[in-house]
Structure formats: C-alpha cells, structure tokens
Amino acid sequence: MNKTVLVIGASSGIGAAVCNKLLGEGNRVIGFSRNIPDNQRIENYHVDVLNQLDALPDLDMPLDGLVYCPGSINLKPFNRLSREDFLKDFEINALGAALIIKQYLPQLKKVKGSSVVLFSTVAVQRGMPFHASVAMAKGAVEGLTRALAAEFAPTIRVNCIAPSLTDTPMAKALLNTEAKATSSNERHPLKRIGTPNDIAEAACWLLSDNSSWTTGQILHVDGGLSVI
C-alpha cells in the first residue's frame, strides 16, 4: 500500500497484528502505546489514552490512515456497575477515539481517500448479559462512525469493525481454562473464536484502496455470531 498509518494501541493484541501486517506490506506505521512494541520497525510514541488526551504528540506528516484499537472488556451484572465503570469504559472506547481523530484530522485531510478504522463489539447488535457498560460505550463508537463518515465524505472514509471474542491479552480471563475456551469456540457458528490476524485482515482492507467505495459501515467479523 505504501501508506503512513497511525495505530493507537500498537503494542499488543489486534493493534500489534494490524501493525505487523501493515509493515509487511511496505507501509510506514506510527504507533501510540503504553508499552514498547516488539516490532522495532514501528515508530512508537509512549501514549496512555486515559491520561494523555490533552497532551498528544505533534505529528507533521500526512496520514493515510488512523486505527483506534484501545478498548475494554468490563463484564459485570448491571447492578454491580458503578458510575466510574461507565465513565471509564466510555472514555477509553468512545471519547478517546473522538479526541484522537479530532487531534489528527488536519493530517488525515492532507490525503484524499484517507481511512479511519474504529472498533465496536458484537455485543452492541446482539444483546448479551453482563455487557451493559461496554455495549453502551461501543454503541457510541458505532454512532460516531456513521456521523463522521457523513461529515468527512468524500475526503475521509470512516468504518468500524465489530468483532466477537478474540484471543488477545485483554480476553485472557475469558479463555484461561480449557472449559472456557471450548465453550467460547462452540458458541460461534464457525466453531472457533477470532484471532488478532482475523481482525487485522479486515482492518487493513478498510485502510487499503481496495475498500475505496466503503464508508460508514459496521463490519461484523465475528464468526457468524451476530446473524446466525
């Protein structure tokens, strides 16, 4: 692709997989992460989106793409969710995405056909117990996706991926026994949970010129769970 892409959450999970695929295709990757990525080819900045949204790095290069990967899996019965739970989930999932995009909008505008990729969850469209806080926050991300796609067209495309459970460090507690892993696999029509590479493939397609007629979409990469 030979593009310059900013990936927030570049050091692990889906973010790291996106970076590795982009680099493998010859692109330049600017990474924001709390930890040092394993891939030294990422031009990394130490950024914690929960604490640095008012002091983000200055980037003077045009950006072909922006991928916002930070998220949360905060699963509790509704009556145990606190005000702080709701606010933290909203801040990391929705507010962080909005403020990052706002900060780097001038750089995205310098490239006609630039692409923003956000992340939701299958739990927004399919009601799931104990997901109230994260589903509410990710529902805001889906609304942001459509609103910005309308506002930024035709210069910038904005799309969102809604995965189901994916084998990442953030999901470790949901997959830390054989019984849990087997149950999670069986829940999906394709009989397995997702991998970071499954999601990275979709993200890199949305960043590429191959998706140049795609904007405002919520792409369900979820093993069929949302519709079957």
Secondary structure by P-SEA (a helix, b strand, c coil): cbbbbbbcccccaaaaaaaaaaaaabbbbbbbccccccccccccccccccccccbbbbbcccccbbbbccccccccccccccaaaaaaaaaaccaaaaaaaaaaccccccccbbbbbbbbccccccccccaaaaaaaaaaaaaaaaaaaaaacccbbbbbbbbccccccccccccccaaaaaaaaaaccccccccaaaaaaaaaaaaccccccccccccccccccccc
